[in-house]
Amino acid sequence: MIEDRFDAIVVGAGPSGNAAAYTMAKEGLKVLQLERGEYPGSKNVQGAILYANALEKIIPDFRDDAPLERHVIEQRIWTMDDSSYVGMHYRSNDFNEEQPNRYTIIRAQFDKWFSRKVREAGAILLCETTVKELLRDSHGRVIGVRTDRADGTVFADVVVLAEGVNGLVGERSGLRPVVSSDSVALAVKEMHFLPREVIEARFNLQGNEGVVIEAMGTITAGMTGTAFLYTNQESISVGIGCIVSDFEGTDQTPYGLLEAFKSHPTIKPLLEGSECKEYAAHLIPEGGYSAIPELYGDGWVVVGDAGQFVNAVHREGSNLAMTTGRIAGETITWLKRRRDAPTKANLSEYKRRLDATFVMKDMKKYRKIPQFLHGTKQVFGLYPQLISQAAQTWFRVDGTDKRSKEKEILRSFRKARTLPGLVGDAFKLVRAWR
Amino acid sequence: MTNNAELGSGAKVEEKLFQNRYLVDAGRPHISIHPHERPSKALLSMIHTCPAGCYSLNDKSQVEVAVDGCVECGTCRVVTAKTGEIEWNYPRGGFGVLYKFG
């Protein structure tokens, strides 16, 4: 297909692949990027929140022309039972800054923009091209890829696998095991359109201010998972996701959970009168630090979701994707400058650099969280119910004296989970968190 | 108190998929189920877990897949990885779901 030999082939045109391709192309490396979709973004799904810091390190002036929806000025974190939520809301005018920190985005549009930047930097992008396998030499070193195009082999010094959570190439080449069903979540999402004035009135917003809601509780029907609702300029992204292995033991459907979340008495009025224009589903890596596979070898590196780089607690992923992509790109460029071959030993520099960033530090910090959330299902059902009941007991004025109310609240927790149970859960959480 | 999860159980996935854009690779399904007598529990669970409702039970109690509405999430691939009951590939380049928003 393409006769030339490349310095690097990047498999995938999502945030990690684009970050890697851009970083290398900008420094003059000959980069080929392969994307199986008709256009970059056509296979990609995210909430989506863009974290400016990670992108600034790649394209400092991205705000000039990137398709951004709203900058986030308010974060709502809810625990929900069937009729209520208890929320922690943080809203600050400080987020109305000249260079805002977080934005809602629409991925198909954002990925197209990012891809245009990659091509302007000099990389060649081939869409509608599915990579089938890695090519190796007689020593087992990766030397290129085979695609589904006629005559579809192409060679490079190094292959960057930015193929996402559902990455077949690396798995089938034996670089990493198939992801297990307890380390990925299945999330479904809808795009609901409303006039921007309606969104601004419902969420108390002015101009491009935005609100994001992250929610957990009985909405996931006992499974480990969360739901979200993000405001875009003229649409609302609403979705819910649960660990895949949890679905196996239930008869819940993902779209049933989404419908139930949308019909919740606290969510329904926010979506009233909207028009749904798309339904999407995607896996999210949730296995944490211990699920991170081998990240480099002779002639290859893994970046983004394919490397399980998601901070499930903070709902961060795209920033980890962009950062791992950038650092892989910088490492490959650095080796090229030094005329060092991209051997396993030399590419270990990628991991060394990654270890020094927030990416690995955060992954490590929360390494026990997946296990905690998986093993403490009360977090998703019982506790949200107890917290809601406690709030209701506390706020409802019914002639009961306050001391009796306090006692009733404490009793409800002890009765439902026993004192050792409560202490144990708290202890496990603290241990997993610190 | 109503159970909200029950409220959603009647949701029609076909109506949701109707919103989406696809380029169907006619006659070349990217997922196939190996012939089987009795499906495993894992494969059976795809009937409710598949977010596009692609999986169903036929009158011989075998599981069938219709990939036209598939959103390529890969859940079925992960769920049946241990049983090896399905063959999962990406659609050919350019085919399959085409997200307008993602």
Interface residues (C-beta under 8 A of the other chain):
Chain A: R36 G37 E38 G41 S42 K43 N44 V45 Q46 A48 D82 S83 I106 R107 A108 Q109 D111 C127 E128 T129 T130 T147 D148 R149 V165 N166 L168 V178 V179 S180 S181 V184 L186 V188 E190 M191 T218 I219 A221 S235 V244 F247 E248 T250 D251 Q252 T253 P254 Y255 G256 L257 L258 E259 A260 F261 S263 H264 C276 K277 E278 Y279 A280 A281 H282 L283
Chain B: M1 T2 N3 N4 A5 E6 L7 G8 S9 G10 A11 V13 K16 L17 Q19 N20 L23 K41 A42 S45 H48 T49 P51 A52 G53 V71 E72 C73 G74 T75 R77 V78 V79 A81 W88 N89 Y90 P91 R92 G93 G94 G96 V97 L98 Y99 K100 F101 G102
